């Protein structure tokens, strides 16, 4: 998400939620949000690998839905970190 302020553009990574647009106000209610500077490509890659291992059954009891959701989230963070790395 890009936010234009008087100080310039600010970038955020957001997941889920609701966007409400009014004539003079935009409201974002996100499930999670990180400032672009908080996205860590290496951590996102590690989280993606942990989620893949969980899906492959390498980590004991696996909640399939939770493991799939974790993989989707980690992959999205990794892609966002890669895209934003040149814009910081």
C-alpha positions as CSV (number, residue, x, y, z in Angstrom):
1,X,0.0,0.0,0.0
2,X,1.3,3.4,-0.9
3,X,0.4,6.4,1.3
4,X,1.1,9.9,0.0
5,X,1.8,12.4,2.9
6,X,3.1,15.9,3.0
7,X,6.5,14.4,3.8
8,X,6.4,12.1,0.8
9,X,5.4,8.6,-0.1
10,X,5.3,5.8,2.6
11,X,5.1,2.2,1.7
12,X,3.3,-0.5,3.8
13,X,2.8,-4.3,3.4
14,X,-0.8,-5.1,4.5
15,X,-2.8,-8.4,4.6
16,X,-6.5,-8.9,4.7
17,X,-8.9,-6.4,6.1
18,X,-11.2,-3.7,4.7
19,X,-10.7,-0.5,2.8
20,X,-13.3,2.3,3.2
21,X,-13.3,5.3,0.9
22,X,-15.2,8.5,1.8
23,X,-15.0,11.8,0.1
24,X,-12.3,13.2,2.3
25,X,-11.0,10.2,4.2
26,X,-9.7,6.7,3.4
27,X,-9.7,4.1,6.2
28,X,-7.7,0.9,6.1
29,X,-8.5,-1.8,8.7
30,X,-5.9,-4.5,8.0
31,X,-5.4,-7.9,9.6
32,X,-1.7,-7.0,9.7
33,X,0.5,-4.1,8.5
34,X,4.2,-3.5,8.3
35,X,6.1,-0.5,7.2
36,X,8.2,-1.3,4.2
37,X,11.4,-0.9,6.3
38,X,10.2,-3.7,8.6
39,X,10.1,-6.2,5.7
40,X,13.1,-8.6,6.0
41,X,13.7,-10.6,2.9
42,X,15.9,-13.2,4.7
43,X,13.3,-13.7,7.5
44,X,10.5,-14.0,4.9
45,X,12.5,-16.6,3.0
46,X,13.2,-18.6,6.3
47,X,9.5,-18.4,7.2
48,X,8.6,-19.7,3.7
49,X,11.0,-22.6,4.1
50,X,9.6,-23.5,7.6
51,X,6.1,-23.5,6.2
52,X,7.1,-25.7,3.3
53,X,8.8,-28.2,5.7
54,X,5.6,-28.2,7.8
55,X,3.6,-29.0,4.7
56,X,6.0,-31.9,3.8
57,X,5.4,-33.3,7.3
58,X,9.0,-32.7,8.5
59,X,7.8,-31.1,11.7
60,X,5.6,-33.6,13.5
61,X,1.9,-32.9,13.8
62,X,0.7,-30.6,11.0
63,X,-2.4,-28.5,10.8
64,X,-2.7,-28.5,7.1
65,X,-4.8,-25.3,6.8
66,X,-2.5,-23.4,9.1
67,X,0.6,-24.6,7.3
68,X,-0.8,-23.6,3.9
69,X,-1.8,-20.1,5.3
70,X,1.7,-19.7,6.7
71,X,3.2,-20.6,3.3
72,X,1.0,-18.1,1.5
73,X,1.8,-15.3,4.0
74,X,5.5,-16.0,4.0
75,X,5.6,-16.1,0.2
76,X,3.7,-12.8,-0.1
77,X,6.1,-11.1,2.4
78,X,9.1,-12.4,0.5
79,X,7.8,-11.1,-2.8
80,X,6.9,-7.8,-1.3
81,X,10.4,-7.5,0.3
82,X,12.0,-8.2,-3.1
83,X,9.8,-5.7,-4.9
84,X,10.4,-3.0,-2.3
85,X,14.1,-3.5,-1.8
86,X,14.9,-1.2,-4.6
87,X,12.4,1.5,-3.5
88,X,13.6,2.2,0.0
